[in-house]
Amino acid sequence: MRVLAIDTALGACSACIFQVGETEPLASESIAMERGHAEALLPLLDRLSSKVEGGFDSLGRVAVTVGPGSYTGLRVGISAARGIGLALGIPVIGVATLSAYLAPLMAGNQRGLFTAAIDAKHGHMYIQAIAFGGRTIIPPSLMNYRDALRLLGSGPLLITGSAAPILAAEARANGIEAIVSDTPHAPDIAWVARLGAIADPAQALPKPLYLRDPDAKPQDGARIARR
């Protein structure tokens, strides 16, 4: 089975075509960007398709990151994934961004409390932590650093994500051993594909995972009354 993976949730526009059973994608491309995913994604997908024999028609499913991430970025990726899945008649799988960060940590040889932390600004982060053996310590959440450290316990922590340096510094200041594994601006797109390949389409739906309300609020005070 071939999987098209798409990620526009954070600071990159990324996609790959992954053949299940292979170690590396057949084709992959990632462009670092904070904005402009809508303009970049479709040309990127077209380039990927041209590099793989059979193109889009050879795909068996589509995987897309569903958050947490930027509202605009999530809509871009999910809309594209749904459109491709509908056109080809194949399943579309939602992959949580934090899970995509954690997967390579958990597949490695290091031991500790596997923690993914994404900077959510204003002293907060999106975080998920899983103990060795698979027990969830912190489910996908939005919280401040102090509350997170209280739940993470005595460590040691193995941390990845954009907020990893800050969380590690806070942990060490509190006497907790913490190792920063990596600080990528987005998950490895190949791991998005791998997770999408094994997920149950009936459970991993391509729906946005919002952990925070949008910053923009309706102006109720300026609303014009209906007649």
Secondary structure by P-SEA (a helix, b strand, c coil): cbbbbbbccccccbbbbbcccccccccccccccccccccccaaaaaaaaaacccccccccbbbbbcccccaaaaaaaaaaaaaaaaaacbbbbbbbaaaaaacccccccccccbbbbbbcccccccbbbbccccccccccccccaaaaaaaaccccccccccaaaaaaaaaaaacbbbbbccccccccaaaaaaaaaaccccccccccccccccccccccccccccc
